[in-house]
Amino acid sequence: MIVELSELRGMACFKDASDAALARKIAAVESAIKGYTHNTFLDRTTGEVFWPPDVVEGAIKLLVYDATTRSKAGIKSESISRHSVTYADGGGTDAGLGYPAELIGFLKPYMKARF
């Protein structure tokens, strides 16, 4: 597992999520990272999956984004009085996986060519 449940349990945004739901989210992010990079992160000497520390930190940021910001994605500004919402036009900021480019930039060094 790219991130342990116990590590996420200490974060306020995950305190109400069940273990099963968190495990699903972790597995989904792990699968998305492998699919996006075309990299299995397999250490050929041990035969085990090895997650570099920057990928683990990036995965945690993706999980936190899903828990806290995903519902407001695309909103540029929002006013309360006379309720007004302005949506961002996107402008190419969505780099893939449904996350903003700045959140998945950490994966660039791990991209492998797809044959």
N, C-alpha and C positions, 0 to 999 in steps of 0.2 A: 504494500500500500504506500502511495506517495506521501501521505500524511496520516498520522495516527489519530484516532478518535479522541484520545485523551488530550492531545495537543490543541484540538479545536474546542474541546469542552471548556477550556479556560477563557474563551472569548465570549463576550456578551452576546454577540449576534447569533451564536449557536446554542445558547443555553436552553431554549425551548424545543429544539429539534430532537427527534428520537434518534437512537443509535442507527436504526435501519435506514432512516432518511439520510443521515450524514454519510453512512457507508455508500449509499447509492450515489450521492453527489460527488464523493471522493472518486469513486470508480468512473463516473461520467467525465470528470475533469482529467483523470489519468488517461482514459481512452481517447479523449479529444486531443490531448497533448501528443500522444503517440501517433494518432492519425494525421494531425496537422504537420508534424515534423517528419513523418515517415521513419521514425527512429524508435526502436524497441527498448533502448537504454539497457541492453543486455550486456553484462560484463562477460566477455568470452572466456576469461580465465576461470571464473567461478561458476558461470552458467546462471547467475542470478541477476535480477534487475537492479541496476544501480541508478539512483536519482541524485544528480549533482545538487549541491545546496541551493544554487540560484534557481533551479527548476522547482525545488520544494517550496522556496519562498514565493516564487511566482504562482504556483498552484494555490497556495494559501490566499494570495491576493485575489485570485480568480474566485475562490470559494467565498471570500468576504464580499466581493463585488456582487455575486449572485444573491447573497443573503441580505445585503443592505441597499444596493444601488440599482439592481436590474430593473425593478419596477418603475424607476424614474429615468431610465435610459432614453436618450433622445430629447429630453426636456432642456431647453436652453435657459429659460427663465420662467418663474411662476410668481404671481402676485396674489395676495390674499383678498384685499378690498376690491370689490367688483371682479372677483376671480378671473384672472387672465393667465393663460399658459401659452408660451411661445416655444415651438419645437425647433430643434436644430435640423438643418437640412442634410446632415450626414457628412457631406463634403469629403468622403473617402476616409473618414476616421475609423470606420469599422473594418478592421484588417482581417477578420475571419473568426470563426468559432462563435460569433455573436458577441464578441468582446471588443472594446475600443483598442486601437492600435497600441496605445501606450501600455496596456496591460499584457499584451502578448509579445512585446518586443524582446523579452528575455529568451524567447525560443529560437531566435534567428541563428545563433551559433550552433544549434543542435539540428538544424534542418539537413535532411539527406535527400539526395536526388532520387526521384521516383522513376523506376524503370518499367 
